[in-house]
Amino acid sequence: MGSHRDVLEGVRVVDFCWAGVGPMTTRHLADFGAEVIKVESMTRVEVCRRAGPHRSAPPDQDSSTQFGNYNSNKLSVSINVKHPEGVELIKRLLRVADVVTDSFSGGVMERLGLGYPQLRQIKPDIIAASLSLMGQSGPHSEYRGHGHILQAMGGLNQLTGWPERQPFAPALAFTDYWVPQLWATAIVGALAHRQKTGQGQFLDCAGLEGAIHATGTAILEFTANGTVRARSGHRHPGYAPHGIYRCRGQDAWCAIAVASDEEWQSFCRALGNPPWTQDERFATCGGRAENAAELDSRITAWTQERSAPDAMRLLQQAGVAAGVAQTVRDLHDDPQLKHRGHFWEWPDPDFRKFTFEGPAFQLSKTPARLRRPSPKLGEHNSYVFLEVLGLADAEYADFIAQGVIN
């Protein structure tokens, strides 16, 4: 990608996060040049190191592609925080850090002696970001969970699905992939503030509050007129038609959204103005929404005669929003994503190569780049403890012998 200075070059992050949300937050920082040191332990291996899919058979703690995706560009050290000297060694590492992140529930860092007041004593201008489910205060601050739980508590499940059925969760932990970009932005903001003022600060990031931002206008509707939005499948209060329609071929679909009566006329022309489009019930958005079942049936009869890409092109050319419901294979081979270099591939000599997602945005002067694959557990112990901290060889060996570095 050429020679350039990474935008976060010189920023050092000590990262206690594990699983998905926290590591994806710090990966954003690592992708743009921050030195992210992931603190792990042999006594309790990071949960995603055991998660599939794996690149080796039988799988081991270094072969998870999920862990590889979330932790590329990072370093790994292994410290036993339950050893009396473990936390003291961490404090020495924090003295040379700019940011410390964790994804524990409320009170865990304090019990380790690493709460924000203690961190400020170690390094007055440090930025501490706690990336928890509920935040560090309040009646539910000690609740724990993952993306599936957060989607439910954040209101997304109550809005997803069909009116006659139970709440429905998206196919994956949507908030796990949505929230990290918010938190990475907050950390960068804190770094900018410190650059101007010399002051660090504490970032209390609650996943619940990030998840609520994905509910659209639901909260506004309730506060404005008392309406509790119900599940409505593919229906939309202001768009009609609005749905995903079966096309020719196996499991082939096209999404279509018509935002106005003017777009409806364009939609009709794209279909060749068949007689049914002149039905008075379909003349207005309200009428189309009221007769959505019959409208969807008519549209499906048209889409089923065409491939999803053909249906999309015809409608797009007419100025109507439409898109193929792409499979994972489609995405992997998508020419637009290939053109933009969205996917990264690391030819790790120890494992089969695999493709994973790059950042969702590009900086023209300081683009993200892949500098190293995800770390093996404790891979960078000697670099961090001998070069970054400057431990003597004998002290380093003693820590290993005592099980502090494990």
C-alpha positions in Angstrom: 0.0 0.0 0.0 3.1 2.2 -0.1 5.1 3.8 2.6 3.1 6.0 5.0 2.9 6.9 8.7 -0.1 5.1 10.3 -2.5 7.6 11.8 -2.4 5.9 15.2 1.3 5.1 15.1 2.9 5.7 18.5 -0.3 4.9 20.4 0.0 1.9 22.7 -3.1 0.0 23.9 -3.1 -2.5 26.7 -6.1 -4.7 25.9 -7.9 -6.9 28.4 -10.9 -7.5 26.1 -11.9 -10.9 25.0 -14.7 -12.6 23.0 -16.1 -10.4 20.2 -17.1 -6.8 20.9 -14.0 -5.6 22.8 -11.5 -7.3 20.5 -13.2 -5.9 17.4 -13.0 -2.4 19.0 -9.3 -2.6 19.5 -8.7 -4.2 16.1 -10.0 -1.0 14.6 -7.2 0.8 16.5 -4.6 -1.8 15.5 -5.6 -1.6 11.8 -4.7 2.0 11.8 -1.3 1.6 13.5 -1.8 1.4 17.2 0.3 -1.1 19.0 -2.3 -3.2 20.7 -1.0 -5.6 23.4 -3.5 -8.2 24.2 -3.2 -9.4 27.8 -4.1 -13.1 27.9 -3.4 -16.1 30.2 -2.6 -19.7 29.8 -4.8 -20.5 32.8 -7.9 -19.2 31.2 -7.7 -19.2 27.4 -9.5 -16.5 25.5 -13.0 -17.9 24.6 -12.7 -17.1 20.8 -9.5 -19.1 20.6 -11.7 -22.2 21.0 -14.3 -21.0 18.5 -14.6 -22.2 15.0 -14.1 -22.3 12.2 -10.5 -23.6 12.6 -7.6 -23.7 10.1 -6.1 -27.0 11.5 -7.4 -30.4 12.4 -7.5 -31.1 15.2 -8.0 -27.5 16.2 -5.7 -25.8 18.7 -5.7 -22.5 20.5 -3.9 -20.7 17.7 -6.0 -21.9 14.7 -9.4 -20.2 15.1 -10.2 -18.0 12.1 -12.8 -16.2 14.3 -10.1 -15.2 16.7 -7.9 -14.4 13.7 -10.4 -12.0 12.3 -11.0 -10.1 15.6 -7.3 -9.9 16.6 -5.2 -9.3 13.5 -2.4 -6.7 13.8 -2.2 -7.3 17.6 0.5 -8.5 20.0 -0.2 -11.1 22.7 1.4 -11.5 26.2 0.5 -14.1 28.7 0.2 -13.0 32.4 -1.4 -14.8 35.3 -3.4 -12.0 37.0 -4.2 -14.4 39.9 -0.5 -14.6 40.8 0.5 -11.9 43.4 3.1 -10.5 41.0 0.8 -10.7 37.9 -1.1 -7.4 38.6 2.2 -5.7 39.6 3.7 -6.6 36.2 0.6 -5.3 34.5 1.0 -2.0 36.3 4.5 -1.7 35.0 3.1 -2.3 31.5 0.5 0.4 32.0 3.1 3.0 32.8 4.2 2.9 29.1 0.6 2.7 27.7 -1.7 5.4 26.3 -5.0 3.4 26.5 -6.2 0.5 28.5 -9.4 -1.3 27.5 -11.5 -4.1 29.1 -14.8 -5.8 28.4 -15.5 -6.9 32.0 -18.7 -6.3 33.9 -18.9 -3.6 36.5 -16.4 -3.8 39.3 -13.9 -6.4 37.9 -11.1 -3.9 37.2 -11.6 -2.3 40.6 -11.2 -5.7 42.3 -8.0 -6.2 40.4 -6.7 -2.9 41.7 -7.0 -1.5 38.2 -10.0 0.8 38.5 -9.7 4.3 36.9 -8.5 6.1 40.1 -5.7 3.5 40.5 -4.8 3.8 36.8 -4.4 7.5 37.1 -2.0 7.0 39.9 0.0 4.7 37.6 -0.2 7.1 34.6 -2.1 10.4 35.1 -2.9 11.0 31.4 -4.0 7.4 30.6 -7.3 6.8 28.7 -9.3 3.9 30.2 -12.2 2.4 28.2 -14.5 -0.1 29.9 -16.6 -1.8 27.2 -19.2 -3.6 29.2 -22.8 -4.8 28.6 -24.6 -2.4 30.9 -22.0 0.2 31.9 -20.1 0.6 35.1 -22.9 2.0 37.3 -26.5 1.5 37.8 -28.7 -1.4 39.1 -27.8 -3.8 36.2 -24.0 -2.9 35.9 -23.0 -6.4 37.0 -25.1 -8.2 34.3 -23.1 -10.3 31.9 -24.0 -11.5 28.4 -23.1 -11.5 24.7 -24.6 -10.2 21.5 -27.7 -12.5 21.5 -28.6 -11.2 25.0 -27.8 -7.6 24.1 -30.1 -7.7 21.1 -33.0 -8.7 23.2 -32.3 -6.2 26.0 -31.7 -3.5 23.5 -35.2 -3.9 21.9 -34.1 -5.3 18.5 -35.7 -8.7 18.9 -39.1 -7.2 19.7 -38.9 -5.3 16.4 -37.6 -8.2 14.3 -40.0 -10.9 12.8 -43.6 -11.2 11.9 -46.6 -9.9 13.8 -48.2 -13.3 14.3 -44.9 -14.9 15.6 -42.6 -14.6 18.5 -39.7 -12.1 18.6 -37.0 -13.2 16.2 -33.3 -12.7 16.5 -31.1 -11.7 13.5 -29.0 -14.5 12.1 -25.9 -13.4 14.0 -25.1 -11.2 17.0 -25.7 -8.0 15.1 -24.8 -5.7 18.0 -21.3 -7.4 18.3 -20.5 -5.9 14.9 -22.3 -2.6 15.2 -21.1 -1.4 18.7 -17.3 -1.7 18.2 -17.2 1.0 15.6 -19.0 3.4 18.1 -16.5 2.6 20.8 -13.4 2.8 18.6 -14.6 6.3 17.6 -15.0 7.3 21.3 -11.4 6.1 22.0 -10.0 8.1 19.1 -12.0 11.1 20.3 -10.4 10.7 23.8 -7.0 10.6 22.2 -7.7 13.8 20.3 -8.8 15.4 23.5 -5.6 14.3 25.2 -3.5 15.6 22.4 -5.0 19.1 22.9 -5.2 19.2 26.7 -2.8 16.6 28.0 -5.6 15.0 29.9 -6.7 11.4 29.9 -10.2 10.3 30.8 -12.5 7.4 31.6 -14.8 6.0 28.9 -17.8 4.2 30.3 -19.2 2.4 27.2 -22.4 0.4 27.6 -23.3 -2.0 24.9 -27.0 -1.6 25.8 -26.9 2.1 24.9 -25.1 1.3 21.6 -27.6 -1.3 20.7 -30.5 1.1 21.1 -29.2 3.2 18.3 -30.0 0.3 16.0 -33.8 0.5 16.8 -34.3 3.4 14.3 -37.2 5.7 15.2 -38.9 3.3 17.7 -38.1 5.4 20.8 -39.1 8.6 19.0 -42.5 7.1 18.1 -43.1 6.1 21.7 -42.1 9.5 23.2 -43.9 11.5 20.5 -47.3 9.7 20.4 -47.1 6.7 22.8 -46.9 4.1 20.0 -45.0 0.9 20.8 -43.8 -0.3 17.4 -44.8 -3.9 16.7 -43.1 -6.5 14.5 -44.1 -6.0 10.9 -41.9 -8.5 8.9 -40.7 -6.7 5.7 -43.4 -4.0 5.9 -42.4 -0.4 6.3 -44.8 2.4 7.4 -43.8 4.8 4.6 -42.6 2.5 1.8 -44.7 0.2 -0.4 -43.8 -2.1 -1.9 -41.1 -3.0 0.6 -39.9 -6.5 0.8 -37.7 -9.3 -0.4 -39.0 -11.2 -3.4 -38.3 -14.7 -4.8 -36.5 -14.8 -8.1 -35.7 -17.5 -10.7 -33.2 -20.0 -9.4 -32.6 -21.8 -6.1 -32.9 -19.6 -3.0 -32.6 -16.4 -5.1 -34.2 -13.2 -3.9 -34.3 -9.5 -4.7 -35.0 -6.7 -2.2 -37.2 -3.9 -3.5 -38.2 -0.6 -1.8 -40.5 2.0 -3.3 -40.3 5.3 -1.3 -43.0 7.5 -3.0 -45.8 7.5 -5.5 -43.4 8.9 -8.1 -41.1 6.0 -7.6 -44.1 3.7 -7.9 -44.7 5.1 -11.4 -41.1 4.4 -12.3 -41.5 0.9 -10.9 -44.6 0.3 -13.0 -42.7 1.4 -16.2 -39.8 -0.9 -15.4 -42.3 -3.8 -15.3 -43.8 -2.7 -18.6 -47.0 -1.2 -17.0 -48.9 -4.5 -16.7 -52.7 -3.9 -16.2 -52.7 -4.8 -12.5 -50.4 -1.8 -11.8 -53.3 0.5 -12.8 -55.5 -0.8 -10.0 -56.7 2.2 -7.9 -55.9 0.3 -4.7 -52.2 0.7 -5.6 -52.3 4.3 -6.7 -51.0 5.7 -3.3 -48.5 4.5 -0.8 -51.3 4.1 1.8 -53.3 2.0 -0.5 -50.4 -0.2 -1.5 -49.5 -0.7 2.2 -53.1 -1.6 3.0 -53.1 -4.2 0.2 -49.6 -5.3 0.6 -50.3 -9.0 0.5 -51.8 -8.9 -2.9 -49.2 -6.4 -4.1 -46.4 -8.7 -3.0 -48.0 -11.6 -4.8 -48.2 -9.6 -8.1 -44.5 -8.5 -7.8 -43.4 -12.1 -7.0 -45.0 -13.3 -10.2 -42.8 -10.8 -12.0 -39.5 -11.4 -10.1 -39.8 -15.2 -10.4 -39.5 -15.0 -14.1 -36.0 -13.3 -13.8 -32.8 -13.8 -12.0 -32.1 -11.7 -9.0 -29.3 -9.7 -10.7 -31.6 -9.0 -13.8 -34.4 -7.8 -11.6 -32.1 -5.6 -9.7 -30.6 -4.0 -12.8 -34.0 -3.4 -14.5 -35.3 -1.6 -11.4 -32.1 0.3 -10.6 -32.0 1.6 -14.2 -35.5 2.9 -13.6 -34.5 4.7 -10.5 -36.0 2.2 -8.0 -34.0 0.9 -5.1 -33.4 -2.8 -5.5 -30.6 -5.2 -4.5 -29.8 -8.9 -4.7 -30.0 -10.8 -1.4 -26.4 -12.0 -1.6 -25.1 -15.1 -0.1 -21.7 -15.3 1.6 -20.2 -16.7 -1.6 -21.7 -13.8 -3.5 -20.1 -11.3 -1.1 -16.7 -13.1 -1.2 -16.7 -12.7 -5.0 -18.5 -9.4 -5.2 -16.7 -7.2 -7.8 -17.4 -4.0 -5.9 -15.8 -5.3 -2.7 -12.9 -6.7 -4.7 -12.4 -3.3 -6.4 -12.2 -1.6 -3.0 -9.9 -4.2 -1.5 -12.4 -4.8 1.3 -11.2 -8.4 2.1 -7.8 -9.1 3.6 -5.9 -12.3 3.2 -2.9 -13.4 5.2 -0.8 -16.2 4.0 0.2 -17.5 7.5 2.9 -20.1 6.9 1.6 -22.3 9.8 -2.0 -22.5 8.6 -4.2 -22.4 5.5 -4.8 -18.9 4.3 -8.2 -17.4 5.0 -10.1 -14.3 4.0 -11.5 -11.8 6.5 -13.0 -8.4 6.6 -11.0 -5.2 6.4 -12.3 -1.8 7.7 -15.6 -0.5 6.5 -14.1 2.8 5.5 -11.0 4.1 3.8 -8.6 7.0 4.7 -6.9 8.3 1.6 -3.7 9.5 3.3 -3.4 7.0 6.1 -5.2 3.8 5.1 -5.5 0.8 7.3 -3.1 -2.1 6.5 -2.5 -5.6 7.5 0.9 -5.8 9.2 0.7 -9.1 11.0 -1.7 -12.0 11.5 -3.4 -12.6 14.8 -1.0 -13.5 17.5 -0.3 -16.9 19.0 -1.0 -17.1 22.7 1.9 -15.3 24.4 3.8 -14.9 21.2 5.2 -11.5 22.0 6.2 -12.0 25.6 9.9 -11.5 25.0 9.4 -8.4 22.9 7.0 -6.7 25.3 8.8 -7.6 28.6 12.4 -7.4 27.4 12.2 -4.5 24.9 9.1 -2.5 25.8 9.5 -2.8 29.6 13.2 -3.3 29.7 13.2 -6.2 32.1 16.6 -7.8 32.8 17.0 -11.3 31.4 17.2 -12.7 34.9 14.0 -11.0 36.0 12.2 -12.1 32.9 13.3 -15.7 33.5 12.3 -15.5 37.2 8.8 -14.3 36.2 8.5 -17.3 33.9 9.7 -19.7 36.6 7.2 -18.3 39.1 4.3 -18.7 36.7 3.7 -14.9 36.5 4.4 -15.0 32.8 2.7 -18.2 31.8 
